[in-house]
């Protein structure tokens, strides 16, 4: 074998090893500075590059010893990623043939529903949504690359833009510019649809793209993502789009498996096809509160010796607002509004929760609000009534809600994960204190929120 052939083989192996060891990309436009650490100036990517170069030179000049070592590393990497890693994978739904089939089935269901929705609003048609999402993706990358905040404000929802402004400020403080540029048009799959005919209209698209993604410092040096040798990256992201002035804009981004819950969400083609909302409304319409002029304390047994659930059941005979199924409606609404408020509009959460409770849900233990609690795809597993205070004005009830989903604390400027995990689904509990209201459509309001010990 000639030296030129041997060198070509070794280079191919080196590239394969570098790609195998590189972590999955977590962001494109909108990402924070925490993801960058390779390229010029050190980091794991640069160290890996130096190691590979050293082995190549040993292989060429050292009678094949480096080649054996390099081939051994490639074999170990392949064995690890194909045999060991899948056993510990926390998000298999995001990759592989099964995931592609699952996404394709979901897209067929959504597009059938979209055809129905488009009869009432053409904006939901697949041939409108998919090109609009592809164009939006390209426009957002260009605006982020240019640092054009005014342009971003026309493409991104105001709540998400507030997060992105912090990240851009952090880049500016470091003297960095995050450069992103699509290498080819993105692949767009239409995987979510909620059509209520109001400000709550949403669609979800799954985007796959290949792009240049690096940081340029004030001296013109390029800094790649940590663990990467090249500036090229592939992304898989779930984009939630909302309506603004008659067009689709970006409301939220969830990377990879973090957003896979969208594949299981309810598809709502028309306002009258939302079975959950219709059941909730019918339930609340049938709730009978205590007669006007009568306080709850007058009909409640304030010396009740049993548990809080039994007390609530007894009280619900006189005031239907205390029935467990009504509490379930309140809990589901606040959890859904909480998840939406992470990146998107806070209006739904503000409508059913007091300001201190909203703050504790979004920025627990951080009065400065420099960090945020991110919850993705939360699902309620159980609700437990902890205490009932019928004598309070207004009467209150404290419930513990057991949830399942992704939950982590994130630095808002850098997007560094400070606690929890983006990739792991966990069970966690949230405690809510609810107060009775006189609003028949929303009989309970969240006045306090905390994570129980």
N, C-alpha and C positions, 0 to 999 in steps of 0.2 A: 504494500500500500504506500502510495507516494505521500510526501509530507503535506502537499496541498490538500489531498483527500482527507488525510488524518486531521488536519486543522479544521476543515469544513465540518467534519463529523463532530469534533469537539465543540465547535461554536454552536452547532445545532443543539447538542446536549446541554450546553451552558444556558442557552435561551430557554429550553424546556424546563430546566431546573429553576431558573429565575421565575418563570411564570407559575410553576407549581407551588413555589414557596410564597408567592405574593398573596396578600390578603385581599378579600373582596372589597371593591370600592363601596363607600357608603354615601357618596354625594356627588353632585355635579354643581350647577349653580345653587347657591344657598348654603353650601357647606361651610364649616368653620375651620379655623387654623389648626385645630388639634389633630387633623388627619395627616399633616405633612411633616415629614422628617427624613426623607431620603435625599438623593441628588447632591448638589454642591453643599459642602459644609458638614457632611457626616450623616449619621442615621443608619438604620438597618439596611436600607436599599443600597446606600453607597458602600457599606461594609461588604454586602453580598457581592456587589460588582467587583470590588478589589479581590475578594476571595476567588471568584470565578476566573478573573484575569490571571491571578497567580497560578492557579491550577492548569490553565491552558499553557502558560509558559513552561511550567514543569513538565507537562505532557510532551511538548515539542522538544524541549532540551534535555529532559531527564529520563530518556529511554522508557517512556510509557507509564511510569509510576503515577504521574498526575492523571493520566487517562483512566487508569484503574480506579483511582480514588473518585474521580468525577463520575464515572459510570456507576460506581457503587452508590454515590449520593443520589443519582437520578433514580436508580432502582429502588432505593429506600423511600424516596419521595413518592414514587408511583405507588408502591405498596401501601404507604401510609394513607395517601389520599383516596385510594380505591378500596382498601380493605379495612383500615383502622378508623379513619375519620368518619365514614358513614355510620359506624356504630354509635358514635357520640354526637352526631349532627343534631343540632337543636332546631333546625328549620328545613327539613327535607322537602317541605311543600314548595320551596322556592326554586328547586333545581331538579333536572332529570326528566326522563320521558313521562313518568306519571304526572309530574307537575305540568308539563306541556299539555297533556291530554285533559287534565283537570281545568286548566285555563281555557282551552279550546271549547270544552263543554259549557263552561260558564259564559264565554263570549257568545255562543249560539243562543243561550237562554236570554241574555241581556239584549241582544240585537232583535230577537223576536218581540220582547217587551218594548224596545225602543221604537219599533215600527208602530205599535199601538199608541205610545206616547206621542209620536210625531204627527198622528192624526189631529191632535189638539195643539201641539206646539212643535213645529218643524225643527226647532233647534236640537231636539233629542235624536233626530235621525242619525244612523251610523255614518252616512256619507257627509254629514255635517260635523259630528263630534270628532271623528278620527282625524280628518284633515285639520280641523281647528286645533286639536291637541298637538299634532305634529308641528304646526306653525307656531303655536305658543311655546313649545319646547325650544325650538330654534331661536325664537325672539328673546326668550328669557336667558338662554346661554350667551347670546350676543350682548345683551344689556348688562349681565353680570360681568362678563369679560371686560367690558368697557368701563365698569364702575358707574354706569348711568342710572342713578337712583330715580331720577324723574321718569325715565322710561319704565323701570321696574314697577313704579307706583301705578302704572296703567295696566300692568300684566298680572300683578299679584295682589291678593286680598290684603287689606290694611293690617290685620292682625299678624299674618305671616310676614308682611313687609317689616313690621316692628322688630321681629326676631332677626330678619336679614340685615336690617340697619345696624344692629349690635355687632353682627359678624363682620360687616364691612368696616365699621369703626375699629374693630380689633385688628383687621388686616392693615388699615391705614396707620394705626399706632405702631405697628411693627415695620412699617415701610414696605409692606408686601402688596402684591396684586395677584389675585387668583385668576389665572388665565384658563378659560375653557372654550373649546371649539369642537362642535360635532364633526366627525370624520365622514359620516354618511347619514342619510336620513334615518330618524328613529323608527323603530317598529312600535306600533300602537295597537293595543288590544282593549276593547270596550268591555269592561268587566263589572260595572256598577251603575245603578240608575235609581234615583229617587225623584219622582215628579209629583209635587204637591200643588203646583200652580202658584207658588208664592216664593218668598225669599229663601225658603228651604230647599229649593231645587238643586240637585247635585248629580254629577256623573263621576265615575271613577274609571281611569284608564291605566293600564299597565304599560310602562314604557321601557323598552330595551334600546340601548344606544352605545355606540363606540365613539369616544371623543378624546381629544387632548385635554389633559387636566394637570396643571402644575402651578406652583407659586413662583412669581418673579420678584426678587428682592430689589432693594433700591440701587444695587450695583449691577443689575441685569442678570444675576445668577439665577438658575432654575432649581427649584426645590420640589422634588417629587413626593408622592404619597409615601408614608412610612412603609418600608419593606419592598418598594417597587424600584426597578432599575429604569424602566422606560416611562415616558410621559403619557403613554396611551393607556386608557382604562375602559372597561365595560361596566355599564350600570344596568340595574333592574330596579325600577322605582314605580310605586303606585301614586298617581297624581289624582287628587280630588279637585274637581273644577266646579266653581259656582258661577252664578249669573251676575253680570254687572253691565248696566246700560246696554242690554240686549246681546251681550257676547259672553263667551266663556273666559274666566280668568282662573288662575291657580289659587286654591285655598289651602292646600296641605300637601306635603310630600312625606311618604313613608318608604324607606329603602328596603328592597328585598323582602325577606320573610316577615319583616316588621309590619308590612301592609297586606300580607296574604289573607288576613281576616276579611278583606273586602270580597273575597271569592265566596264567602258564606253569608254575606249580609243579605237582608231582604231586598228583593227587587220590587220597586213600586212604579208601575207604569202610569197609573192615574191616581188622583186623590182618593177615589172610592175603592181602589184595590189595596189600600194599606190596611190589612186586616187587623194588625196590632193596634193601630191608632183608632180604628173604628170601634174595636172592642173596649178600649180604654174610655173613649168618649161615652159609649153606651153605659158602661159601669158607673162613671161619675155622674151621668145624668140621673141615675136612679138612686143616688146617695141622698139620704134624708138627714139633715143636721138637726140639732135641738131647736125647738121653736124660737122664733125671734123674741128677744127679751129674756131668754133663759140662758144662764151660764152653764158650761159643761160641768163645773164643780157641783152644781145643784143636783145633777142626776148621776154623778160618779160616786163610787164607794171609795172615799179617800183613805179609809183604813183597811183596804183590801190586803189580805195576808198572803195571797198566792203569788205566782210569778206575773211578770209584766204582760206576757202574751194573754194569759187568762183574763187579766184585768181589762185589756184592750178588747177582747172578745165580748166580755160582759158589757162594756161601755158602748160597743158598736150596736147593741140592741136599741140603745136610745139615740145614738149619734153615729150614723153610718160612716163618717169620716175616719173612725178608729178601726174599721174592718181591715184585716190583714191584706186582702186583695187590693184595697185602696192604697195601702202603704206600699205594696209592690209596684203599683203604677208610679207613685211618687219616686221610688228608688230607681226604677228603670229610666224615668225621664231625667233625673239628675245625673245618672251615670252616662247617658247618651250625650247630654249637654256638656258634661265635663270633658269627655273625649273630643268633642267637636271644638271646644274652646282651647285645646292645646295649641293648635296652629291657626284655627279658624275663628269665626265670629263668636264673641262672648255673649251675644244678646240672649240666647236661649238659657244660658246658665244664670245670667244676671236676673232674668225674669222669674226664676224659682229659687234663688239663693241670695242671702244678704251679703253685703260687700266683704265683711270679715271671713265668711265661709268661702267665698270665691277665692280670696287671697290665700287661705290655708289649703285649698284644693290645688291651686296652680303653683304656689311658691311656699310650700310648708317649711316652717322654721327659718325663713329667710325674709325678714322685713325689707331688706334692700332689693329683693326681687332680681338679684343677679343670677340666680339659678331658677330652674323650673322643674316641676315634676311632670314627666311625660308618661301617659298611659295610652297604649295602643290596643284596640280591639277588646276592651274589657267586657266580660260576660258575667252576669250575676249567677252565682251558684246557690247561695242561701241568704236568707234575711232573718235576723233574730232580734226580737224586741227586748231591749235591755232595761229601760225604765219608762215609766209613764207618770207624768205630773199633771193630773187633771185640774189641780188647784191653781196652777200658774196662769198668768194673764199675758198672752194667750196660753192655753194648755199646750204642753210639749210632750214629745215622745223621742226617745233615743233608740236608734237601731244600729246594729252591726251588720254590714253587708259583706259577705265573702265573695270575692271576685277572682277571676282568672284572666290573665293577659300579660302583655309586656309592660314593665313598669321600671322607670329609672329616673335618676336625678341628673340633669344636664346643665353644664355651664352655658348660659345663653350667648356669651360672646364667642366662645371657641368651639362649642358643641362637644366638649370632652365629657364623657360619662363619669360622674363622680361616685355614683352608687347604683346598684342594680345592673340590669343587662338589657341591651337592645335585642339580643338574639334569643333569649331564653323566656319561654312562657312560664309564669309563676302564679301561685295562688297568694292572694293578699287580702287584707281586711280594711275596711274604711268605716269609721263611725260617723253617723249623721245625727244631729239633733234637729228635729222638725217641729215647727209651730203651726197650729191650726190657723187657717185663713178663712175669710168669708167668700172667697172666689170659688164658685161651684166647679169651674173648669180646672182649678188647681188648688185643692183644699189643703195642701201642706206646703210649707216653705222651709228651706234649709237655713237654719240660723247659726249653726256651728258645724265644723267638720274637723276630724282628727283621725290619725291612725291609732287604733287601740293598742294597748300594751300587750 
